[in-house]
Amino acid sequence: VTPAARYWTLTLYNGEGELVANSINRYDFTSQELVRHADGSFTVVIAPRANAGNWLPTGGIERYQLALRFYDTAVGVATKEGREIPMPTIKTRGCR
């Protein structure tokens, strides 16, 4: 689940805040290209090996950061409005 926004991006960075180097040059997903399930939900897999669907390759690094940016949205930091809006859930599987 994501807040209403005209556009959003999910980008993978290494621990130094740089894009993660990988063999397919895939660093992010946008709201317009993400493959969704029939109910509108989606899953993004962050892993070193290829996965079917929305996959961001880690390029072999173990620590990384994800940045989720919303564009043209009513959700704001400076106001109380929108603070209770549901955000995507992050679940870890098989992590150390």
All heavy atoms as an XYZ file, in Angstrom:
752
protein
N       0.853     -1.173      0.000
C       0.000      0.000      0.000
C       0.896      1.232      0.000
O       1.853      1.313      0.763
C      -0.911      0.004      1.242
C      -1.741      1.261      1.299
C      -1.789     -1.224      1.247
N       0.571      2.177     -0.869
C       1.311      3.445     -0.895
C       0.317      4.598     -0.828
O      -0.821      4.470     -1.273
C       2.150      3.590     -2.177
O       1.294      3.504     -3.311
C       3.226      2.539     -2.258
N       0.735      5.733     -0.285
C      -0.135      6.907     -0.289
C      -0.410      7.356     -1.722
O       0.361      7.067     -2.629
C       0.678      7.971      0.451
C       1.752      7.246      1.151
C       1.986      5.987      0.401
N      -1.494      8.078     -1.897
C      -1.810      8.610     -3.219
C      -0.714      9.582     -3.637
O      -0.344     10.478     -2.883
C      -3.153      9.316     -3.195
N      -0.176      9.364     -4.817
C       0.863     10.234     -5.367
C       0.818     10.099     -6.879
O       0.452      9.051     -7.408
C       2.241      9.835     -4.852
N       1.176     11.160     -7.549
C       1.202     11.101     -9.010
C       2.263     10.116     -9.483
O       2.100      9.422    -10.480
C       1.489     12.476     -9.580
C       1.452     12.517    -11.096
C       1.677     13.906    -11.587
N       0.714     14.813    -10.994
C      -0.132     15.563    -11.665
N      -0.095     15.569    -12.969
N      -0.981     16.340    -11.050
N       3.357     10.030     -8.733
C       4.503      9.225     -9.161
C       5.345      8.932     -7.927
O       5.420      9.750     -7.010
C       5.310     10.063    -10.164
C       6.461      9.391    -10.832
C       6.263      8.547    -11.919
C       7.767      9.622    -10.417
C       7.336      7.959    -12.564
C       8.840      9.032    -11.062
C       8.619      8.209    -12.131
O       9.678      7.623    -12.776
N       5.982      7.767     -7.877
C       6.928      7.474     -6.810
C       8.051      6.592     -7.321
O       7.919      5.948     -8.350
C       6.265      6.892     -5.564
C       5.483      5.630     -5.726
C       4.125      5.529     -5.817
C       5.978      4.294     -5.789
N       3.755      4.218     -5.938
C       4.881      3.437     -5.923
C       7.247      3.736     -5.745
C       5.015      2.059     -6.022
C       7.386      2.356     -5.844
C       6.271      1.536     -5.975
N       9.166      6.605     -6.594
C      10.313      5.771     -6.947
C      10.812      5.041     -5.710
O      10.700      5.537     -4.587
C      11.478      6.609     -7.520
O      11.906      7.551     -6.540
C      11.072      7.324     -8.794
N      11.359      3.852     -5.919
C      12.031      3.078     -4.881
C      13.425      2.790     -5.409
O      13.578      2.117     -6.432
C      11.285      1.769     -4.594
C      11.943      0.843     -3.573
C      11.929      1.466     -2.186
C      11.251     -0.515     -3.558
N      14.448      3.342     -4.736
C      15.823      3.250     -5.228
C      16.699      2.537     -4.214
O      16.583      2.761     -3.013
C      16.387      4.666     -5.496
O      15.468      5.377     -6.328
C      17.737      4.595     -6.194
N      17.619      1.699     -4.716
C      18.546      0.922     -3.896
C      19.919      1.598     -3.899
O      20.466      1.890     -4.964
C      18.666     -0.497     -4.461
C      19.595     -1.467     -3.756
C      19.062     -1.819     -2.379
C      19.764     -2.736     -4.582
N      20.450      1.862     -2.695
C      21.766      2.486     -2.536
C      22.654      1.611     -1.662
O      22.163      0.866     -0.814
C      21.635      3.852     -1.844
C      20.895      4.878     -2.644
C      19.557      5.161     -2.378
C      21.526      5.580     -3.657
C      18.867      6.119     -3.103
C      20.848      6.539     -4.403
C      19.518      6.796     -4.116
O      18.830      7.735     -4.845
N      23.970      1.752     -1.836
C      24.895      1.057     -0.947
C      25.026      1.861      0.341
O      24.384      2.903      0.501
C      26.253      0.820     -1.624
C      27.002      2.098     -1.956
O      26.763      3.161     -1.389
N      27.925      2.004     -2.889
N      25.852      1.420      1.263
C      26.006      2.076      2.559
C      26.544      3.494      2.491
O      26.389      4.265      3.426
N      27.180      3.842      1.372
C      27.726      5.189      1.197
C      26.762      6.110      0.457
O      27.104      7.234      0.104
C      29.055      5.131      0.429
C      30.216      4.559      1.243
C      30.126      3.044      1.372
O      29.875      2.360      0.367
O      30.285      2.548      2.502
N      25.551      5.618      0.168
C      24.561      6.442     -0.514
C      24.721      6.504     -2.019
O      24.177      7.382     -2.677
N      25.457      5.545     -2.588
C      25.658      5.479     -4.033
C      24.780      4.373     -4.614
O      24.441      3.406     -3.928
C      27.124      5.164     -4.344
C      28.094      6.172     -3.760
C      29.520      5.655     -3.736
O      29.720      4.421     -3.674
O      30.432      6.489     -3.760
N      24.441      4.500     -5.895
C      23.692      3.439     -6.558
C      24.498      2.150     -6.503
O      25.731      2.173     -6.610
C      23.406      3.810     -8.014
C      22.478      5.006     -8.222
C      22.407      5.350     -9.701
C      21.095      4.731     -7.671
N      23.811      1.024     -6.339
C      24.475     -0.267     -6.230
C      24.857     -0.769     -7.626
O      23.991     -0.968     -8.479
C      23.561     -1.298     -5.533
C      24.182     -2.683     -5.558
C      23.269     -0.866     -4.112
N      26.150     -0.942     -7.836
C      26.625     -1.458     -9.121
C      26.144     -2.899     -9.296
O      26.233     -3.704     -8.373
C      28.148     -1.401     -9.171
N      25.594     -3.205    -10.465
C      25.144     -4.567    -10.748
C      25.175     -4.809    -12.255
O      25.205     -3.864    -13.043
C      23.755     -4.822    -10.154
C      22.703     -3.915    -10.735
O      22.251     -4.118    -11.858
N      22.323     -2.886     -9.991
N      25.165     -6.071    -12.643
C      25.371     -6.446    -14.045
C      24.232     -6.041    -14.976
O      24.438     -5.953    -16.183
C      25.598     -7.957    -14.150
O      24.461     -8.653    -13.674
N      23.036     -5.776    -14.458
C      21.927     -5.410    -15.344
C      21.584     -3.919    -15.275
O      20.623     -3.467    -15.881
C      20.668     -6.265    -15.063
C      20.137     -6.020    -13.648
C      20.941     -7.741    -15.298
C      18.761     -6.597    -13.416
N      22.390     -3.170    -14.521
C      22.176     -1.723    -14.387
C      20.748     -1.380    -13.956
O      20.126     -0.478    -14.484
C      22.531     -0.990    -15.676
C      23.995     -1.120    -16.007
O      24.836     -1.111    -15.120
N      24.301     -1.257    -17.276
N      20.251     -2.117    -12.984
C      18.913     -1.887    -12.435
C      19.082     -1.333    -11.045
O      19.649     -1.971    -10.173
C      18.141     -3.212    -12.404
C      16.782     -3.119    -11.795
C      15.969     -2.126    -12.530
N      14.615     -2.580    -12.712
C      13.691     -1.804    -13.206
N      13.971     -0.596    -13.599
N      12.486     -2.225    -13.348
N      18.596     -0.095    -10.808
C      18.805      0.575     -9.538
C      17.512      0.929     -8.823
O      17.531      1.256     -7.649
C      19.605      1.868     -9.762
C      20.813      1.655    -10.627
C      20.817      2.053    -11.959
C      21.935      1.015    -10.127
C      21.931      1.834    -12.763
C      23.044      0.784    -10.920
C      23.033      1.202    -12.240
O      24.126      0.964    -13.030
N      16.395      0.904     -9.546
C      15.155      1.361     -8.938
C      13.937      0.846     -9.689
O      14.051      0.231    -10.735
C      15.109      2.889     -8.885
C      15.122      3.542    -10.271
O      15.124      2.830    -11.296
O      15.129      4.778    -10.325
N      12.782      1.130     -9.096
C      11.487      0.915     -9.735
C      10.698      2.196     -9.590
O      10.858      2.929     -8.617
C      10.701     -0.235     -9.084
C      11.124     -1.585     -9.554
C      11.906     -2.391     -8.766
C      10.743     -2.045    -10.802
C      12.311     -3.636     -9.202
C      11.130     -3.288    -11.255
C      11.922     -4.085    -10.451
N       9.829      2.438    -10.545
C       8.912      3.570    -10.449
C       7.499      3.026    -10.336
O       7.230      1.866    -10.684
C       8.996      4.489    -11.685
O       8.449      3.804    -12.816
C      10.430      4.918    -11.959
N       6.595      3.873     -9.890
C       5.196      3.466     -9.748
C       4.583      3.092    -11.095
O       3.634      2.321    -11.150
C       4.394      4.583     -9.096
O       4.564      5.810     -9.791
N       5.130      3.599    -12.170
C       4.559      3.329    -13.490
C       5.046      2.022    -14.101
O       4.410      1.486    -15.000
C       4.859      4.492    -14.428
C       4.181      5.753    -13.977
C       4.508      6.933    -14.859
O       5.488      6.939    -15.587
N       3.677      7.961    -14.786
N       6.169      1.485    -13.653
C       6.697      0.275    -14.265
C       6.606     -0.961    -13.372
O       6.832     -2.076    -13.816
C       8.147      0.484    -14.685
C       9.075      0.705    -13.510
C      10.482      1.084    -13.935
O      10.847      0.862    -15.096
O      11.208      1.608    -13.093
N       6.264     -0.765    -12.123
C       6.179     -1.857    -11.166
C       5.070     -2.828    -11.549
O       3.970     -2.409    -11.900
C       5.890     -1.273     -9.778
C       6.099     -2.188     -8.606
C       7.583     -2.209     -8.244
C       5.320     -1.682     -7.427
N       5.346     -4.121    -11.483
C       4.331     -5.139    -11.760
C       3.561     -5.389    -10.463
O       4.155     -5.671     -9.425
C       4.979     -6.447    -12.265
C       3.930     -7.525    -12.477
C       5.766     -6.184    -13.542
N       2.244     -5.281    -10.537
C       1.391     -5.449     -9.351
C       0.630     -6.776     -9.408
O       0.377     -7.309    -10.474
C       0.405     -4.296     -9.236
C       1.095     -2.971     -8.945
C       0.082     -1.851     -8.801
N       0.715     -0.600     -8.488
C       0.849     -0.114     -7.261
N       0.373     -0.779     -6.236
N       1.453      1.037     -7.061
N       0.219     -7.247     -8.229
C      -0.632     -8.424     -8.117
C      -2.061     -8.025     -8.497
O      -2.380     -6.835     -8.581
C      -0.601     -8.988     -6.696
C       0.770     -9.335     -6.216
N       1.510    -10.376     -6.726
C       1.544     -8.752     -5.264
C       2.673    -10.440     -6.111
N       2.726     -9.458     -5.219
N      -2.940     -8.982     -8.680
C      -4.322     -8.718     -9.082
C      -5.051     -7.786     -8.109
O      -5.901     -7.003     -8.514
C      -5.088    -10.028     -9.224
N      -4.696     -7.848     -6.819
C      -5.361     -6.999     -5.822
C      -4.747     -5.606     -5.708
O      -5.138     -4.811     -4.866
C      -5.373     -7.682     -4.455
C      -3.976     -7.874     -3.873
O      -2.974     -7.494     -4.529
O      -3.884     -8.406     -2.752
N      -3.757     -5.291     -6.550
C      -3.118     -3.985     -6.533
C      -1.870     -3.919     -5.669
O      -1.125     -2.944     -5.718
N      -1.636     -4.936     -4.868
C      -0.435     -4.958     -4.030
C       0.784     -5.301     -4.897
O       0.642     -5.677     -6.059
C      -0.588     -5.976     -2.899
O      -0.637     -7.290     -3.425
N       1.945     -5.168     -4.324
C       3.161     -5.498     -5.069
C       4.230     -6.005     -4.121
O       4.185     -5.780     -2.917
C       3.681     -4.281     -5.848
C       4.037     -3.105     -4.994
C       5.316     -2.962     -4.478
C       3.103     -2.137     -4.697
C       5.654     -1.874     -3.693
C       3.418     -1.043     -3.915
C       4.706     -0.912     -3.406
N       5.195     -6.691     -4.694
C       6.342     -7.201     -3.959
C       7.589     -6.810     -4.731
O       7.628     -6.963     -5.950
C       6.277     -8.739     -3.832
O       5.075     -9.102     -3.166
C       7.471     -9.284     -3.085
N       8.579     -6.298     -4.023
C       9.886     -6.030     -4.617
C      10.886     -6.897     -3.867
O      10.961     -6.840     -2.631
C      10.278     -4.540     -4.498
C      11.687     -4.321     -5.052
C       9.274     -3.656     -5.219
N      11.628     -7.707     -4.595
C      12.635     -8.573     -3.997
C      13.997     -7.904     -4.170
O      14.364     -7.515     -5.279
C      12.639     -9.965     -4.659
C      13.757    -10.833     -4.093
C      11.293    -10.645     -4.475
N      14.722     -7.768     -3.073
C      16.078     -7.240     -3.103
C      16.985     -8.404     -2.752
O      16.947     -8.907     -1.627
C      16.255     -6.059     -2.118
C      15.415     -4.862     -2.566
C      17.696     -5.624     -2.060
C      14.201     -4.634     -1.819
N      17.764     -8.864     -3.731
C      18.557    -10.075     -3.542
C      19.718    -10.104     -4.531
O      19.660     -9.459     -5.581
C      17.675    -11.310     -3.751
N      20.763    -10.884     -4.234
C      21.904    -10.972     -5.146
C      21.607    -11.775     -6.416
O      22.187    -11.515     -7.459
C      22.990    -11.649     -4.314
C      22.260    -12.370     -3.231
C      21.001    -11.607     -2.984
N      20.681    -12.732     -6.319
C      20.361    -13.580     -7.474
C      19.013    -13.207     -8.074
O      18.119    -12.762     -7.366
C      20.343    -15.038     -7.048
C      21.723    -15.525     -6.651
C      21.741    -17.036     -6.447
N      23.062    -17.480     -6.073
C      23.492    -17.573     -4.824
N      22.693    -17.269     -3.821
N      24.721    -17.984     -4.572
N      18.881    -13.428     -9.354
C      17.666    -13.069    -10.092
C      16.426    -13.714     -9.484
O      16.458    -14.869     -9.063
C      17.799    -13.474    -11.548
N      15.357    -12.952     -9.436
C      14.048    -13.407     -8.978
C      13.021    -12.949     -9.993
O      13.154    -11.876    -10.584
C      13.713    -12.792     -7.619
C      14.378    -13.498     -6.463
O      13.768    -14.332     -5.826
N      15.629    -13.182     -6.202
N      11.991    -13.748    -10.179
C      10.914    -13.363    -11.092
C      10.190    -12.150    -10.529
O      10.099    -11.962     -9.320
C       9.940    -14.533    -11.264
N       9.700    -11.302    -11.403
C       8.930    -10.131    -10.975
C       9.811     -8.935    -10.706
O      10.819     -8.716    -11.377
N       9.437     -8.157     -9.709
C      10.140     -6.922     -9.366
C      11.378     -7.244     -8.530
O      11.286     -7.428     -7.324
C       9.207     -5.997     -8.574
C       7.930     -5.701     -9.317
O       7.952     -5.358    -10.482
N       6.815     -5.840     -8.628
N      12.527     -7.268     -9.186
C      13.780     -7.645     -8.523
C      14.799     -6.525     -8.637
O      15.046     -6.000     -9.730
C      14.329     -8.912     -9.151
C      15.737     -9.253     -8.750
C      16.201     -9.464     -7.483
C      16.854     -9.445     -9.617
N      17.546     -9.769     -7.503
C      17.966     -9.760     -8.813
C      17.027     -9.379    -10.989
C      19.225    -10.010     -9.333
C      18.281     -9.625    -11.519
C      19.362     -9.944    -10.693
N      15.383     -6.137     -7.506
C      16.507     -5.209     -7.494
C      17.741     -5.986     -7.050
O      17.778     -6.520     -5.936
C      16.265     -4.046     -6.529
C      15.253     -2.996     -6.968
C      15.036     -1.967     -5.861
C      15.707     -2.325     -8.251
N      18.758     -6.081     -7.917
C      19.962     -6.840     -7.570
C      20.870     -6.075     -6.616
O      21.077     -4.875     -6.779
C      20.644     -7.043     -8.923
C      20.139     -5.948     -9.788
C      18.771     -5.599     -9.283
N      21.393     -6.771     -5.626
C      22.262     -6.140     -4.638
C      23.715     -6.084     -5.094
O      24.535     -5.479     -4.396
C      22.212     -6.883     -3.293
O      22.675     -8.222     -3.499
C      20.823     -6.874     -2.704
N      24.042     -6.710     -6.209
C      25.422     -6.679     -6.678
C      26.390     -7.332     -5.715
O      27.578     -7.070     -5.749
N      25.879     -8.172     -4.816
C      26.730     -8.894     -3.880
C      26.996     -8.175     -2.565
O      27.646     -8.737     -1.691
N      26.498     -6.942     -2.392
C      26.729     -6.263     -1.113
C      25.740     -6.778     -0.066
O      24.663     -7.255     -0.400
C      26.618     -4.727     -1.237
C      25.192     -4.301     -1.607
C      27.638     -4.191     -2.225
C      24.968     -2.804     -1.540
N      26.116     -6.710      1.189
C      25.245     -7.208      2.251
C      24.426     -6.112      2.918
O      23.348     -6.360      3.415
C      26.088     -7.935      3.307
C      26.684     -9.228      2.763
C      27.407    -10.008      3.842
O      27.187     -9.743      5.035
O      28.186    -10.891      3.481
N      24.930     -4.893      2.954
C      24.214     -3.781      3.581
C      23.814     -2.783      2.507
O      24.615     -2.431      1.647
C      25.076     -3.090      4.627
C      25.385     -3.963      5.815
C      26.078     -3.105      6.874
N      26.052     -3.678      8.186
C      25.008     -3.722      9.018
N      23.874     -3.237      8.649
N      25.103     -4.253     10.201
N      22.562     -2.353      2.572
C      22.070     -1.403      1.584
C      20.983     -0.531      2.201
O      20.514     -0.784      3.305
C      21.537     -2.124      0.341
C      20.497     -3.180      0.651
C      19.164     -2.838      0.827
C      20.854     -4.515      0.786
C      18.210     -3.799      1.122
C      19.908     -5.479      1.078
C      18.595     -5.117      1.241
O      17.661     -6.074      1.544
N      20.607      0.505      1.466
C      19.556      1.424      1.886
C      18.520      1.512      0.776
O      18.863      1.422     -0.403
C      20.137      2.823      2.113
C      21.249      2.882      3.117
C      21.903      4.251      3.126
O      21.240      5.268      2.983
N      23.217      4.274      3.281
N      17.273      1.688      1.160
C      16.200      1.910      0.195
C      15.634      3.310      0.419
O      15.414      3.710      1.556
C      15.077      0.883      0.373
C      15.422     -0.546      0.012
C      14.317     -1.487      0.484
C      15.627     -0.678     -1.479
N      15.419      4.025     -0.671
C      14.806      5.357     -0.589
C      13.499      5.317     -1.365
O      13.479      4.984     -2.551
C      15.735      6.414     -1.162
N      12.406      5.632     -0.686
C      11.080      5.684     -1.302
C      10.682      7.151     -1.382
O      10.559      7.821     -0.350
C      10.081      4.887     -0.468
C       8.648      4.814     -0.958
C       8.565      4.191     -2.348
C       7.798      4.029      0.036
N      10.520      7.659     -2.600
C      10.199      9.076     -2.803
C       8.827      9.204     -3.450
O       8.539      8.523     -4.428
C      11.249      9.721     -3.705
C      12.622      9.774     -3.099
C      13.596     10.415     -4.098
N      14.944     10.434     -3.570
C      15.844      9.480     -3.770
N      15.541      8.417     -4.489
N      17.048      9.574     -3.252
N       8.031     10.118     -2.907
C       6.701     10.392     -3.455
C       6.701     11.776     -4.092
O       7.200     12.734     -3.509
C       5.638     10.343     -2.349
C       5.499      8.987     -1.742
C       6.137      8.680     -0.562
C       4.729      8.013     -2.356
C       6.023      7.426      0.003
C       4.606      6.757     -1.803
C       5.257      6.465     -0.625
N       6.109     11.882     -5.272
C       6.044     13.149     -5.994
C       4.591     13.563     -6.178
O       3.755     12.746     -6.535
C       6.726     13.015     -7.361
C       8.185     12.636     -7.231
C       8.569     11.304     -7.203
C       9.161     13.610     -7.100
C       9.906     10.949     -7.068
C      10.496     13.270     -6.967
C      10.865     11.937     -6.947
O      12.185     11.588     -6.801
N       4.321     14.829     -5.938
C       2.988     15.392     -6.073
C       1.985     14.616     -5.221
O       1.058     13.982     -5.711
C       2.551     15.419     -7.538
C       1.387     16.363     -7.781
O       1.052     17.137     -6.857
O       0.805     16.328     -8.871
N       2.190     14.683     -3.918
C       1.345     13.979     -2.963
C       0.900     14.927     -1.848
O       1.574     15.924     -1.582
C       2.080     12.767     -2.361
O       1.214     12.096     -1.454
C       3.343     13.164     -1.643
N      -0.205     14.609     -1.219
C      -0.700     15.421     -0.105
C       0.005     15.069      1.202
O      -0.164     15.757      2.204
C      -2.204     15.217      0.049
N       0.775     14.007      1.220
C       1.481     13.592      2.426
C       2.646     14.544      2.640
O       3.480     14.730      1.761
C       2.000     12.147      2.309
C       2.773     11.764      3.547
C       0.855     11.197      2.074
N       2.700     15.164      3.826
C       3.762     16.126      4.094
C       4.391     15.917      5.446
O       3.775     15.387      6.364
N       5.623     16.352      5.566
C       6.343     16.247      6.823
C       6.005     17.420      7.734
O       5.927     17.281      8.942
C       7.866     16.203      6.564
C       8.637     16.164      7.859
C       8.214     15.003      5.699
N       5.779     18.579      7.149
C       5.566     19.792      7.938
C       4.167     19.871      8.556
O       3.953     20.622      9.488
C       5.805     21.028      7.072
N       3.237     19.095      8.049
C       1.877     19.140      8.577
C       1.523     17.814      9.215
O       2.134     16.789      8.930
C       0.859     19.432      7.458
O       0.876     18.334      6.550
C       1.194     20.715      6.721
N       0.520     17.838     10.055
C       0.065     16.591     10.662
C      -0.770     15.779      9.687
O      -0.921     14.587      9.837
C      -0.737     16.879     11.925
C       0.100     17.422     13.046
C      -0.718     17.579     14.296
C       0.165     18.092     15.418
N      -0.553     18.235     16.660
N      -1.316     16.442      8.692
C      -2.168     15.760      7.732
C      -1.371     14.692      6.982
O      -0.270     14.918      6.514
C      -2.717     16.760      6.707
C      -3.681     16.119      5.725
C      -4.266     17.135      4.760
O      -4.199     18.329      5.039
O      -4.787     16.698      3.750
N      -1.930     13.520      6.905
C      -1.306     12.452      6.144
C      -0.362     11.569      6.929
O       0.151     10.614      6.402
N      -0.145     11.861      8.186
C       0.811     11.052      8.955
C       0.292      9.654      9.257
O       1.070      8.764      9.517
C       1.190     11.740     10.242
C       2.057     12.943      9.966
C       2.784     13.377     11.166
N       3.562     14.554     10.829
C       4.422     15.091     11.627
N       4.631     14.587     12.793
N       5.095     16.160     11.259
N      -1.019      9.461      9.219
C      -1.578      8.144      9.500
C      -1.834      7.352      8.218
O      -2.427      6.299      8.246
C      -2.877      8.262     10.297
C      -2.666      8.668     11.751
C      -2.361     10.153     11.910
O      -2.881     10.955     11.107
O      -1.594     10.514     12.801
N      -1.388      7.866      7.113
C      -1.588      7.182      5.832
C      -0.717      5.930      5.804
O       0.461      5.982      6.158
C      -1.242      8.117      4.662
C      -2.252      9.255      4.619
C      -1.213      7.370      3.347
C      -1.985     10.303      3.582
N      -1.278      4.797      5.391
C      -0.500      3.552      5.380
C       0.656      3.620      4.387
O       0.526      4.169      3.301
C      -1.514      2.495      4.974
C      -2.699      3.215      4.460
C      -2.640      4.612      4.945
N       1.772      3.073      4.790
C       2.966      3.023      3.959
C       3.286      1.558      3.653
O       2.789      0.663      4.325
C       4.139      3.666      4.707
C       3.938      5.141      4.999
S       3.865      6.149      3.519
C       5.587      6.254      3.128
N       4.121      1.312      2.641
C       4.487     -0.069      2.317
C       5.132     -0.764      3.510
O       5.798     -0.135      4.329
C       5.501      0.083      1.181
C       5.229      1.419      0.607
C       4.741      2.268      1.744
N       4.929     -2.051      3.604
C       5.519     -2.871      4.648
C       6.781     -3.521      4.121
O       6.801     -4.000      2.989
C       4.530     -3.972      5.076
O       3.326     -3.348      5.522
C       5.092     -4.829      6.177
N       7.818     -3.545      4.926
C       9.060     -4.221      4.544
C       9.165     -5.495      5.356
O       9.107     -5.469      6.590
C      10.288     -3.326      4.804
C      10.190     -2.078      3.936
C      11.571     -4.095      4.536
C      11.265     -1.062      4.199
N       9.297     -6.609      4.652
C       9.444     -7.899      5.318
C      10.770     -8.509      4.884
O      11.105     -8.488      3.690
C       8.312     -8.845      4.930
C       6.954     -8.369      5.385
C       5.877     -9.323      4.957
C       4.513     -8.790      5.349
N       3.441     -9.660      4.894
N      11.515     -9.046      5.827
C      12.778     -9.706      5.495
C      12.572    -11.212      5.555
O      11.885    -11.734      6.423
C      13.901     -9.286      6.449
O      13.505     -9.592      7.783
C      14.179     -7.801      6.333
N      13.184    -11.882      4.595
C      13.123    -13.343      4.559
C      14.519    -13.869      4.258
O      15.175    -13.393      3.342
C      12.181    -13.824      3.466
C      10.762    -13.424      3.677
C       9.898    -13.960      2.599
N      10.425    -13.506      1.308
C       9.851    -13.743      0.150
N       8.755    -14.428      0.098
N      10.377    -13.295     -0.971
N      14.962    -14.806      5.025
C      16.247    -15.424      4.772
C      17.432    -14.501      4.988
O      18.482    -14.711      4.434
N      17.251    -13.448      5.769
C      18.338    -12.503      6.039
C      19.097    -12.932      7.277
O      18.574    -13.600      8.146
C      17.785    -11.099      6.240
S      16.990    -10.446      4.778
N      20.333    -12.483      7.340
C      21.149    -12.782      8.510
C      20.934    -11.781      9.596
O      20.643    -10.683      9.443
C      22.617    -12.753      8.143
C      22.987    -13.855      7.217
C      24.418    -13.729      6.874
N      24.469    -13.783      5.413
C      25.537    -13.712      4.719
N      26.670    -13.533      5.294
N      25.536    -13.793      3.426
